């Protein structure tokens, strides 16, 4: 059979499925990563985000977790105000668990929220 195959980002797939294949509109994905995509008929797509966890994905789950860690670390260092996030995070990981050990327990640069 004569098949056409297209590889697209999750934003294009989300937009296509949300518009019944029309590919006209705006889609916002805020999950592990984040991206927004807008498309009008016969126009160039407008994309915001989708840069990945290292320097983008503002509003994603990974970004929110990283911001919590940054704020808590700053609070413990005295450069940020005290925050309720500190006690909430410590409750989540365990009262006796060291934060640095928990973050880097698998020798990974990323955090796994369990």
C-alpha positions as CSV (number, residue, x, y, z in Angstrom):
1,X,0.0,0.0,0.0
2,X,1.0,3.6,-0.6
3,X,1.4,5.1,2.9
4,X,2.4,8.5,4.1
5,X,4.2,8.7,7.4
6,X,4.7,11.9,9.4
7,X,6.6,12.2,12.6
8,X,5.3,15.1,14.7
9,X,5.7,16.5,18.2
10,X,3.2,15.9,20.9
11,X,2.0,19.4,20.5
12,X,1.0,18.8,16.8
13,X,-0.6,15.5,17.8
14,X,-2.5,17.2,20.6
15,X,-3.7,20.0,18.3
16,X,-4.7,17.6,15.6
17,X,-6.6,15.3,17.9
18,X,-8.3,18.2,19.7
19,X,-9.5,19.8,16.5
20,X,-10.6,16.6,14.8
21,X,-7.7,16.8,12.3
22,X,-8.2,20.4,11.2
23,X,-4.8,21.5,12.7
24,X,-6.2,25.0,13.4
25,X,-6.2,26.5,16.8
26,X,-4.0,26.6,20.0
27,X,-2.8,23.7,22.2
28,X,-1.1,24.1,25.6
29,X,0.7,21.1,27.1
30,X,1.8,21.4,30.7
31,X,2.9,18.0,32.0
32,X,6.4,16.6,32.4
33,X,7.4,19.3,29.9
34,X,5.5,22.3,28.6
35,X,4.8,23.7,25.1
36,X,2.3,25.9,23.5
37,X,1.5,25.7,19.7
38,X,-0.7,27.9,17.6
39,X,-1.6,27.3,14.0
40,X,-3.9,29.0,11.5
41,X,-4.7,27.5,8.1
42,X,-1.9,28.0,5.6
43,X,0.4,29.7,8.1
44,X,3.6,29.1,9.9
45,X,3.1,27.5,13.3
46,X,3.9,29.6,16.3
47,X,5.6,27.7,19.1
48,X,6.4,28.8,22.6
49,X,8.4,26.5,25.0
50,X,9.2,22.9,24.4
51,X,12.9,23.6,25.0
52,X,13.4,20.7,27.5
53,X,14.2,20.6,31.2
54,X,17.7,22.0,31.0
55,X,16.7,25.5,30.0
56,X,13.0,25.7,29.4
57,X,9.7,24.0,30.0
58,X,8.5,26.8,32.3
59,X,5.2,25.6,34.0
60,X,6.0,21.9,33.6
61,X,6.0,19.4,36.4
62,X,9.8,19.2,36.2
63,X,10.1,23.0,36.3
64,X,7.7,23.3,39.3
65,X,9.7,20.6,41.2
66,X,13.0,22.3,40.4
67,X,11.7,25.6,41.5
68,X,10.5,24.1,44.8
69,X,14.0,22.7,45.4
70,X,15.6,26.0,44.5
71,X,13.3,28.0,46.8
72,X,13.8,25.6,49.7
73,X,17.6,25.5,49.2
74,X,17.7,29.3,49.2
75,X,15.6,29.4,52.3
76,X,17.9,27.0,54.1
77,X,20.9,29.1,53.0
78,X,19.2,32.3,54.2
79,X,19.0,34.0,50.8
80,X,15.3,33.4,50.4
81,X,12.6,34.0,53.0
82,X,11.4,31.1,55.2
83,X,8.8,29.1,53.3
84,X,6.2,26.5,54.2
85,X,7.5,24.6,51.2
86,X,10.5,23.5,53.3
87,X,8.4,21.6,55.9
88,X,6.1,20.2,53.2
89,X,9.0,18.9,51.2
90,X,10.7,17.5,54.3
91,X,7.4,15.7,55.3
92,X,7.2,14.3,51.8
93,X,10.7,12.9,51.7
94,X,10.8,11.9,55.4
95,X,11.8,13.8,58.5
96,X,15.2,12.0,58.8
97,X,16.0,12.1,55.1
98,X,18.8,14.6,54.0
99,X,17.6,16.7,51.1
100,X,20.8,16.5,49.0
101,X,20.9,12.7,49.5
102,X,17.3,12.4,48.3
103,X,17.8,14.6,45.3
104,X,21.0,12.8,44.1
105,X,20.3,9.4,45.5
106,X,20.6,7.7,42.1
107,X,23.5,9.9,40.9
108,X,21.2,11.5,38.4
109,X,21.0,15.2,37.6
110,X,17.2,14.9,37.5
111,X,14.6,14.5,40.3
112,X,12.2,11.7,40.3
113,X,9.0,12.5,42.2
114,X,7.7,9.3,43.7
